[in-house]
């Protein structure tokens, strides 16, 4: 697939990961190893799985890792909602991140659909 850093979806997800890291710094101490850590792992999982898929051989493996990334972005969306509802993330930050995660999910869906479905 080439250099994952050239993919718009990776660039967008990288920006979200940076925002997640910055946003979770202000979470309560009791969440340091809880929700904040889980959100960071999910955000890192998205960019890491896109990168790993690009480094694999063949469309089938790439598609598998893109699907994992899609699951991680959806996990992050859920965690962001919980963070907003708990008052850890301000509404305006949540709105921006919610838009971005939705866009990343759609971008991943479009990218996955570009590869022909192959069954084992």
C-alpha positions as CSV (number, residue, x, y, z in Angstrom):
1,X,0.0,0.0,0.0
2,X,2.9,2.3,0.5
3,X,3.6,4.9,3.1
4,X,0.8,5.0,5.7
5,X,1.8,8.6,6.6
6,X,0.5,9.7,3.2
7,X,-3.0,8.3,3.9
8,X,-5.5,11.1,4.8
9,X,-7.2,8.7,7.3
10,X,-3.9,8.1,9.1
11,X,-3.2,11.8,9.2
12,X,-6.7,12.6,10.6
13,X,-6.4,9.8,13.2
14,X,-3.0,10.9,14.2
15,X,-4.4,14.4,14.9
16,X,-7.2,12.8,17.0
17,X,-4.7,10.7,19.0
18,X,-2.7,13.9,19.8
19,X,-5.9,15.6,20.9
20,X,-6.9,12.6,23.0
21,X,-3.5,12.7,24.8
22,X,-3.8,16.4,25.5
23,X,-7.4,16.2,26.6
24,X,-6.9,13.3,29.0
25,X,-4.1,15.1,30.8
26,X,-6.8,17.0,32.7
27,X,-8.8,13.9,33.7
28,X,-9.0,13.2,37.5
29,X,-6.1,11.3,38.9
30,X,-8.3,8.3,39.7
31,X,-8.9,8.0,35.9
32,X,-5.2,8.0,35.0
33,X,-5.1,4.2,34.7
34,X,-8.8,3.8,33.9
35,X,-10.7,5.7,31.2
36,X,-7.9,8.1,30.2
37,X,-5.5,5.2,29.6
38,X,-8.2,3.2,27.7
39,X,-8.9,6.2,25.5
40,X,-5.2,6.7,24.7
41,X,-4.9,3.0,23.9
42,X,-7.9,3.1,21.5
43,X,-6.5,6.2,19.8
44,X,-3.1,4.7,19.4
45,X,-4.6,1.4,18.2
46,X,-6.3,3.2,15.2
47,X,-3.1,4.7,13.9
48,X,-1.0,1.7,14.7
49,X,-3.3,-0.7,12.9
50,X,-3.5,1.4,9.8
51,X,0.3,1.5,9.8
52,X,0.7,-2.2,10.4
53,X,-1.8,-3.1,7.7
54,X,0.1,-1.0,5.2
55,X,3.3,-2.9,6.1
56,X,1.7,-6.3,5.5
57,X,1.7,-8.3,2.4
58,X,-1.5,-8.2,0.4
59,X,-4.9,-6.6,0.4
60,X,-6.5,-9.2,2.6
61,X,-4.1,-8.5,5.5
62,X,-4.4,-4.7,5.0
63,X,-8.2,-5.0,5.1
64,X,-8.1,-7.0,8.3
65,X,-6.0,-4.3,10.1
66,X,-8.2,-1.5,8.7
67,X,-11.2,-3.3,10.2
68,X,-9.4,-3.5,13.6
69,X,-8.7,0.2,13.3
70,X,-12.4,0.8,12.6
71,X,-13.4,-1.1,15.7
72,X,-10.9,1.0,17.8
73,X,-12.3,4.3,16.5
74,X,-15.8,3.1,17.4
75,X,-14.5,2.2,20.9
76,X,-13.0,5.6,21.2
77,X,-16.3,7.2,20.2
78,X,-18.0,5.4,23.1
79,X,-15.3,6.4,25.5
80,X,-15.6,10.0,24.4
81,X,-19.3,10.0,25.1
82,X,-18.8,8.6,28.6
83,X,-16.0,11.2,29.2
84,X,-18.4,14.0,28.1
85,X,-21.2,12.7,30.2
86,X,-18.9,12.5,33.3
87,X,-17.8,16.1,32.7
88,X,-14.2,15.2,31.9
89,X,-14.3,16.5,28.3
90,X,-15.9,19.9,27.5
91,X,-18.8,19.9,25.1
92,X,-17.0,21.8,22.4
93,X,-14.0,19.5,22.5
94,X,-16.3,16.5,22.4
95,X,-18.2,17.9,19.4
96,X,-14.9,18.3,17.4
97,X,-13.7,14.9,18.4
98,X,-17.1,13.3,17.7
99,X,-17.1,14.8,14.2
100,X,-13.5,13.7,13.6
101,X,-14.0,10.1,14.8
102,X,-17.1,9.8,12.7
103,X,-15.2,11.0,9.7
104,X,-12.3,8.6,10.4
105,X,-14.8,5.8,10.6
106,X,-16.4,6.7,7.3
107,X,-12.9,7.1,5.7
108,X,-11.9,3.6,6.9
109,X,-15.2,2.2,5.6
110,X,-14.5,3.7,2.1
111,X,-10.9,2.4,2.2
112,X,-12.0,-1.1,3.2
113,X,-14.6,-1.2,0.3
114,X,-11.8,-0.4,-2.2
115,X,-10.5,-3.9,-1.8
116,X,-12.4,-6.9,-3.3
117,X,-14.0,-9.2,-0.8
118,X,-12.3,-12.5,-0.7
119,X,-13.4,-15.4,1.4
120,X,-11.0,-18.1,2.7
